[in-house]
Amino acid sequence: MAANGGIRVNTGTPACVLQVYSAMALNGSTVGYSIDFRTSSRERQAVTVWPGTEAREEDSLVHAAREGDRAAFGRLYDRYARMVHGILLARVPPPEVDDLVQEVFLSALRQLHALREISRFGAWLATITRNRANDYFRRAIPDKRVTLPMDENEAENRSNDHAAEQEAAIILGVVRALPEPYREPLILRLVEGMTGPEIAARTGLTHGSVRVNLYRGMQLLREKLGESAKDAS
């Protein structure tokens, strides 16, 4: 992170890795994210299914967690924290994400006994996460609504001091402004570092839809970034 805690872009390799660091959010917390554009070409390949052994292991963890095994639930947290974080980041103000991640897992722990199909734990957790994001906007007090997802102009206004900070914030803002079918998988892939197979397995989405949405979302993102570049020139 830069000495002043701002946003920094890794320019060593063109169109490679974008590291986004926001020093101080409106609530005084520090937020940091990294965006990796090297993945786009790989997402055109077929998304493969996870090995059955891993699925069986996860079912065992879910079963143990339902029986009160907190260590098992902790392992599920480790496996699914990136997914929950990414789904929230695609929907709510970044400064609120970390706290909401904890709320989602606490809610899941309380409701775990009601999960009928343990093999659907990921999809079930993803639904809880999306519902919590929706609840956030229903319950948010007026002064918090000013932290709704940034668009390109808002991102520019918040980082006037450094050109690199502007670029990084704009790109993250563009991703967050894409249609939801593309926004969520792109955040999971580019920010959280999840692979296509992971996204499909964790969220319960079909492998084909993940592959298509990542590919089309990346195309749309590049178009939007190209338009922004033209407007700036």
C-alpha positions as CSV (number, residue, x, y, z in Angstrom):
1,M,0.0,0.0,0.0
2,A,1.2,3.5,-0.7
3,A,2.5,5.5,2.2
4,N,-0.5,7.7,2.2
5,G,-2.8,4.7,2.2
6,G,-4.3,5.5,-1.2
7,I,-5.1,3.5,-4.3
8,R,-2.2,2.0,-6.2
9,V,-2.1,0.4,-9.7
10,N,0.4,-2.3,-10.6
11,T,1.6,-1.1,-14.0
12,G,4.4,-3.6,-14.4
13,T,2.5,-5.6,-17.0
14,P,-0.1,-3.9,-19.1
15,A,-3.7,-5.1,-18.5
16,C,-2.4,-7.3,-15.8
17,V,-3.2,-6.8,-12.1
18,L,-5.0,-3.8,-10.7
19,Q,-4.6,-3.4,-6.9
20,V,-7.2,-1.1,-5.4
21,Y,-6.6,0.3,-1.9
22,S,-9.0,2.8,-0.4
23,A,-7.3,4.3,2.6
24,M,-10.2,5.6,4.6
25,A,-13.8,4.9,4.1
26,L,-16.6,7.2,5.2
27,N,-16.9,5.3,8.5
28,G,-13.2,5.5,9.2
29,S,-12.3,1.9,8.2
30,T,-9.7,0.8,5.7
31,V,-10.8,-1.1,2.6
32,G,-8.5,-2.8,0.1
33,Y,-9.1,-4.9,-3.0
34,S,-7.2,-6.3,-6.0
35,I,-8.4,-6.9,-9.5
36,D,-6.7,-9.4,-11.8
37,F,-7.4,-9.0,-15.5
38,R,-5.1,-11.9,-16.5
39,T,-8.0,-14.3,-16.1
40,S,-10.2,-13.2,-19.0
41,S,-8.8,-15.5,-21.7
42,R,-8.8,-18.5,-19.4
43,E,-12.5,-18.1,-18.7
44,R,-13.3,-19.0,-22.3
45,Q,-12.3,-22.6,-21.6
46,A,-14.8,-25.1,-20.3
47,V,-15.6,-25.0,-16.6
48,T,-14.9,-28.4,-15.1
49,V,-16.8,-30.0,-12.2
50,W,-15.1,-30.3,-8.8
51,P,-13.9,-33.8,-7.8
52,G,-16.5,-35.9,-6.0
53,T,-14.2,-36.4,-3.0
54,E,-14.2,-32.7,-2.3
55,A,-18.0,-32.6,-2.5
56,R,-18.2,-35.5,-0.1
57,E,-15.8,-33.9,2.3
58,E,-17.9,-30.7,2.3
59,D,-21.1,-32.7,2.9
60,S,-19.4,-34.2,6.0
61,L,-18.4,-30.7,7.2
62,V,-22.0,-29.4,6.8
63,H,-23.4,-32.5,8.6
64,A,-20.9,-32.1,11.5
65,A,-21.6,-28.3,11.7
66,R,-25.4,-29.1,12.0
67,E,-24.5,-31.3,14.9
68,G,-22.8,-28.5,16.7
69,D,-19.2,-28.9,15.6
70,R,-17.9,-25.4,15.6
71,A,-14.5,-26.4,14.1
72,A,-16.4,-27.9,11.1
73,F,-18.3,-24.6,10.7
74,G,-15.0,-22.8,10.9
75,R,-13.7,-24.8,8.0
76,L,-16.9,-24.0,6.0
77,Y,-16.3,-20.3,6.8
78,D,-12.7,-20.6,5.4
79,R,-14.1,-22.2,2.2
80,Y,-16.9,-19.7,1.7
81,A,-15.7,-16.4,3.0
82,R,-14.5,-15.2,-0.4
83,M,-17.8,-16.1,-2.0
84,V,-19.8,-14.2,0.7
85,H,-17.5,-11.3,0.5
86,G,-17.7,-11.1,-3.3
87,I,-21.5,-11.3,-3.4
88,L,-21.8,-8.5,-0.9
89,L,-19.1,-6.4,-2.6
90,A,-21.1,-6.6,-5.8
91,R,-24.1,-5.1,-4.0
92,V,-23.4,-3.0,-0.9
93,P,-20.9,-0.1,-0.1
94,P,-17.4,-1.6,0.3
95,P,-17.0,-0.2,3.8
96,E,-20.0,-2.3,5.0
97,V,-18.8,-5.6,3.5
98,D,-16.7,-7.0,6.3
99,D,-19.3,-6.5,9.0
100,L,-22.0,-8.0,6.8
101,V,-19.8,-11.1,6.1
102,Q,-19.8,-11.8,9.8
103,E,-23.6,-11.2,10.0
104,V,-24.2,-13.6,7.1
105,F,-22.2,-16.4,8.7
106,L,-23.9,-15.9,12.1
107,S,-27.3,-16.0,10.4
108,A,-26.3,-19.2,8.6
109,L,-25.1,-20.8,11.8
110,R,-28.5,-20.1,13.4
111,Q,-30.4,-21.4,10.4
112,L,-28.2,-24.4,9.6
113,H,-30.7,-26.9,11.2
114,A,-33.3,-25.9,8.6
115,L,-31.0,-26.7,5.6
116,R,-32.7,-29.7,4.0
117,E,-30.1,-30.7,1.4
118,I,-26.6,-30.5,2.7
119,S,-25.2,-30.8,-0.8
120,R,-26.8,-27.4,-1.5
121,F,-25.0,-25.6,1.3
122,G,-23.2,-23.2,-1.1
123,A,-26.3,-22.2,-3.0
124,W,-28.2,-21.8,0.3
125,L,-25.4,-19.6,1.8
126,A,-25.3,-17.5,-1.4
127,T,-29.1,-16.9,-1.1
128,I,-28.7,-15.8,2.5
129,T,-25.9,-13.4,1.4
130,R,-28.0,-11.8,-1.3
131,N,-31.0,-11.5,1.0
132,R,-28.8,-9.8,3.6
133,A,-27.6,-7.3,0.9
134,N,-31.2,-6.5,0.1
135,D,-32.0,-6.1,3.8
136,Y,-29.1,-3.7,4.1
137,F,-30.7,-1.2,1.7
138,R,-34.1,-1.6,3.3
139,R,-32.7,-0.9,6.7
140,A,-30.0,1.6,5.9
141,I,-30.4,5.0,7.6
142,P,-30.4,8.0,5.2
143,D,-26.8,9.1,5.9
144,K,-25.6,5.6,5.0
145,R,-27.3,5.7,1.6
146,V,-24.7,8.1,0.4
147,T,-22.4,5.1,0.2
148,L,-24.3,3.3,-2.5
149,P,-22.2,1.5,-5.1
150,M,-19.9,4.0,-6.9
151,D,-20.2,4.8,-10.5
152,E,-17.3,6.2,-12.6
153,N,-17.9,9.8,-11.8
154,E,-18.2,9.2,-8.0
155,A,-15.0,7.2,-8.1
156,E,-13.2,10.0,-9.9
157,N,-14.4,12.7,-7.4
158,R,-13.2,10.7,-4.4
159,S,-9.6,10.3,-5.7
160,N,-8.7,13.6,-7.3
161,D,-5.2,13.7,-5.9
162,H,-3.6,10.8,-7.7
163,A,-4.1,9.6,-11.3
164,A,-3.5,6.0,-10.4
165,E,-6.1,6.2,-7.6
166,Q,-8.6,7.5,-10.1
167,E,-7.9,4.7,-12.6
168,A,-8.2,2.0,-9.9
169,A,-11.4,3.4,-8.4
170,I,-13.0,3.9,-11.8
171,I,-12.4,0.3,-12.8
172,L,-13.8,-1.1,-9.6
173,G,-16.8,1.3,-10.0
174,V,-17.4,0.1,-13.5
175,V,-17.4,-3.5,-12.4
176,R,-19.9,-2.7,-9.7
177,A,-22.1,-0.8,-12.1
178,L,-22.4,-3.8,-14.6
179,P,-25.7,-5.8,-14.8
180,E,-26.1,-8.2,-11.9
181,P,-25.6,-11.4,-13.9
182,Y,-22.1,-10.2,-14.8
183,R,-21.3,-8.2,-11.8
184,E,-21.3,-10.9,-9.2
185,P,-19.3,-13.5,-11.1
186,L,-16.8,-10.9,-12.2
187,I,-16.3,-9.7,-8.6
188,L,-15.8,-13.3,-7.5
189,R,-13.3,-14.0,-10.3
190,L,-11.4,-10.7,-10.5
191,V,-11.5,-9.5,-6.9
192,E,-11.9,-12.6,-4.8
193,G,-9.6,-14.7,-7.1
194,M,-12.0,-17.6,-7.4
195,T,-11.8,-19.8,-10.4
196,G,-14.7,-20.6,-12.7
197,P,-15.2,-24.1,-11.2
198,E,-15.1,-22.6,-7.7
199,I,-17.7,-20.0,-8.5
200,A,-20.1,-22.7,-10.0
201,A,-19.5,-25.1,-7.1
202,R,-19.7,-22.6,-4.3
203,T,-22.8,-20.6,-5.6
204,G,-24.7,-23.5,-7.1
205,L,-24.9,-21.8,-10.5
206,T,-24.5,-24.0,-13.6
207,H,-21.1,-24.3,-15.0
208,G,-22.3,-23.1,-18.4
209,S,-23.8,-19.9,-17.0
210,V,-20.7,-19.1,-15.0
211,R,-18.5,-19.5,-18.1
212,V,-20.9,-17.4,-20.3
213,N,-21.4,-14.7,-17.8
214,L,-17.7,-14.3,-17.1
215,Y,-16.9,-14.1,-20.8
216,R,-19.7,-11.7,-21.6
217,G,-19.1,-9.7,-18.5
218,M,-15.4,-9.3,-19.3
219,Q,-16.4,-8.1,-22.8
220,L,-18.8,-5.6,-21.5
221,L,-16.3,-4.4,-18.9
222,R,-13.7,-3.8,-21.6
223,E,-16.2,-1.9,-23.7
224,K,-17.1,0.3,-20.7
225,L,-13.5,1.0,-19.9
226,G,-12.9,1.8,-23.6
227,E,-15.7,4.3,-23.6
228,S,-14.4,5.9,-20.4
229,A,-10.9,6.2,-22.0
230,K,-12.4,7.9,-25.0
231,D,-14.4,10.3,-22.9
232,A,-11.3,11.2,-21.0
233,S,-9.2,11.9,-24.1
